Amino acid sequence: MRDADGAERALLAFLESNAEISNSEAFARDLGVDHELLAGTIKSLHGFGFIEAKDVRRESWELTEEGLVYSRNGSPEVQVFDAVPAGGISREDLQRKLDDSVFSIGFRKAMSNKWLETKPLVSRKVLKVEDVVKQQLLDIKDGKNLSAADIDALKKRKLIVPKVWKAYSITKGANYAPTRTKAATEVTREMLLKETWSEVAFKPYNFQALGQPTEGGHLHPLLKVRTKFRQIFLEMGFEEMPTNNFVESSFWNFDALFQPQQHPARDSHDTFFLKSPCKTQTFPEDYLERVKTIHEQGGFGSIGYMYDWKREEAEKNVLRTHTTAVSSRMLYKLAQDGFVPKRYFSIDRVFRNEAVDRTHLAEFHQIEGLICDKGLTLGDLIGVLNDFFSRLGMKKLRFKPAYNPYTEPSMEIFRQVYPLYGSSALLTLISCCNSYHEQLNKWVEVGNSGMFRPEMLLPMGLPDDVSVIAWGLSLERPTMILYGIDNIRDLFGHKVDLKLIKSNPICRLGM
């Protein structure tokens, strides 16, 4: 009898004339079936109320792999004893006759048992020995009981490990019957055609059964940090700009920002140009003419760049290299709608045609904030930056003059790094910045800032006394510092380990 149906019939038949099965393991052995197979039958019958089953636990011992070897070949000490001839043998020759592990264990045991002596050859002190350890291991295999002292000795030698056997004591249940009719699990086509479905006993639904757990959503570390930055901007009264245009014309990405057409950043080595559609002709023509004039001839106190500005260059479509292209559109719209003071921010992807390494990607995220109002000065910019970065936990800032094509004055923003943040990830990030760093407790670049030039703002139609202060930083680098990641490709891209997304700590800024 080797099938579950046969075991079920035998179990129910036994209970018809007996009050109890005290041990399901012994019952399975008598039937000649595996206890695991019988256990499945017991659980099924118990679930339908045919039987009552209670757990019966029994602790026993089983041999380890080493114990199994010794039960076949004998204990190491006996193997060493048997390898010693009557006339004796040198220790070196004896070791060569045996495996290293057998010799090292067995020789020590045989000497402590006073079976052998060395004078100077290794020789026997007794005529014969009995392999008690091997017999004990065989007894364990046969399920026999040993004394506590013997068990303890075998445990110390790691020849046996405990094993818990789970069996059942079985009695009749509330729905007991000598045989069980299998309940149908579904309505078949034949039942419907013959209209016999009403006469069939169906298996009831188990509403207590646990369903397969659903895979919940997980926030990427970048999204967690992005949410924190967004929250800070909103707390400071900023309005989020629409950043859904990954493709921009060179006009909005470069020309409107007073960036000359021969600027290195506009080269194909730094910018992704689109093949299809490669150009756009949709521009506000009057604004385009004013931008052309400011590039070629200057104006508003500027001499411009004094070169022949080409419309075909401005028409080329690119993957935006910065979200400042969005800022230029928003400022132009603000000028056309009638100026009111505004605070804008954006956090979204930008694209640069540069080599990919552990600290640079061709696709990353830029955080940008700007304030447009009358009478703004460099002091206002420094004050806003101190407020913004203090909310990130950066209390001490320094500013260094810098150059940007569309801001003047421009400043790089530096923060102080303390020994607390001395992780390998941070050291890698620090090394990729253009800031001076010899050891921790130094100043590290964290962003760029400036005031938009009049050559950018006035052609848009903004009033003469309106100024715009702005700053930007990447999203990836602070995220890498917060999460201890030293390779940007482990954070963003197709090589990211999903375990990072499923299990990462809460983002804490400003702590």
C-alpha angles and dihedrals in degrees: 000000000000105000131087094238091056092048090050093051091048093049095050092044091051092052091050089070100023131059098218148007101218097191123022091195092060090043091053090049091052091049092048095236132124112265092227090059091049091047090060090052091048092052092049094049091045091052091056094045096248091123141012113231126191126189118255113190124198126181119213140155133251132191123259119225089266090049091052090053092051092047088060103035102027131251118306093245092056091045089054092046092050091050092059110091122218093257094051132247137229116261091241093053091046091052091051090055093058141049113268094243093048092049096046093049099033099046092052092048094045091051093048089049087052092236093128140035135192115222086163097298119057107254139165121267094188130042098231141355135207119233098231093165093056091049091049091052091050090050090053090052090052092051096249122149123248131196119270090248093054092047091050092050093051091046091053090053089049091236095127136034130195119261126192116213118202118204135158139237108217134204134165116287132216092268097041118155130163090243134025125220110215110244117230116249100199142020108255130207090246092056090053095047093048093037091230096128092098091059095050123096108229126204107253119241114258102223090178093063114112114242124219108285113249120237106247125214121264130204117233113234089245090057091049093052091042090055091052093050091047090051091053092051092049091049088055092054099258125150120221117241122222106255102175095119107092088167117065134171116249086244095067094032097049119355098052087053091058091250110150120240092239092054112130091234089066092059119110089245089067104029135053109230118198121238096198118057088012096175144026129206098189107113137134094256098206091051091046090054091051090050090049091051094049090051095047105033106009125221142189089060095315128110091210121215096298099223136117105273112213123211092205090063091052091050095060114112118228139174099257112262094201139008088242084090086069090048091055091053092048093049091049090050090048090054092050095047094049122275121273124161111271141183114204134180138176137187115189147116127299130181133223127180096229137127116281117234139144092292103029135060132180087232123043143138128269126202113207134177131180138176122205117196144122122279098011116162139187088265090060090052092051091048094050091046091052090050093046097046094041087062086057091054095259103127100165120057135173128194129213126191113253141168128251124163094232103034129066121202097029128185137192113220120225131188131193118253117210129202089256089074095047098127123143089246091057093046089054091049092047091052091056093054122088091237129113112260131165101150139348121293089056134121118269130190112248104166151344131248146168149140117281112249121249087237087066100040106039097055087057089063099252116150118269094246095052118107130186123209118193143171139182144189138171124267096213100061098054088044091053091050093048094049099036095243116152099182118061090206088065088058105041132023142038094308095062114127109238089218087070090058096043096049119029130128128258115279111247118187123181094019 
